[in-house]
Structure formats: structure tokens, C-alpha cells
Amino acid sequence: MGWREDLIARHEEEISKMREGIEWLESDKLQMWETNPDGKRKSLNADMIGHYSRAIESLSQIVRQLQSDIVHAHRAEAHD
């Protein structure tokens, strides 16, 4: 397995963990809060879901690019 495949596997594992985190946040199995200076608590779940969603999209784009690079590398090797 080459370095691209290693990165793909690592990124796919991170994507899976973030998707699970989103499921937990959406189902309220996990609650994230911040306390405002006035002592009131504010849920951060929506913010975290947004953060995870953007991170998943970024990593997914990287995975697609790496997969494309692998295809091109194999084609180049076949022509050598």
C-alpha cells in the first residue's frame, strides 16, 4: 500500500468518526455547552454539526483527489 492509500484510509476513518459524532449530536446522546458570562448555558451542538459537516466535505474532496491521483499514476505506469 502506498502513501496515497494510507492517507485515504486515515481520512476515511476520520470521516467515519465525524459522522458518528454528528449522529450523537443530532440524537442528543452528546451535548456540548458553553456558559455565557451571565451564567446561561448555550448549546453548541448546531455549531459542532456544522464544523464536522464542513470537515467531512473537505476530507472527502481530498480523498477523491487522492483516488484520482492513484488512477493517473497507474495509467502512467502502464504506459512506461
Secondary structure as the mmCIF struct_conf table of DSSP 4:
data_model
#
loop_
_struct_conf.conf_type_id
_struct_conf.id
_struct_conf.beg_label_comp_id
_struct_conf.beg_label_asym_id
_struct_conf.beg_label_seq_id
_struct_conf.end_label_comp_id
_struct_conf.end_label_asym_id
_struct_conf.end_label_seq_id
HELX_RH_AL_P HELX_RH_AL_P1 TRP A 3 GLU A 26
TURN_TY1_P TURN_TY1_P1 SER A 27 ASP A 28
BEND BEND1 LYS A 29 LEU A 30
STRN STRN1 TRP A 33 THR A 35
TURN_TY1_P TURN_TY1_P2 PRO A 37 ASP A 38
BEND BEND2 GLY A 39 GLY A 39
STRN STRN2 ARG A 41 SER A 43
HELX_RH_AL_P HELX_RH_AL_P2 ASN A 45 HIS A 79
#
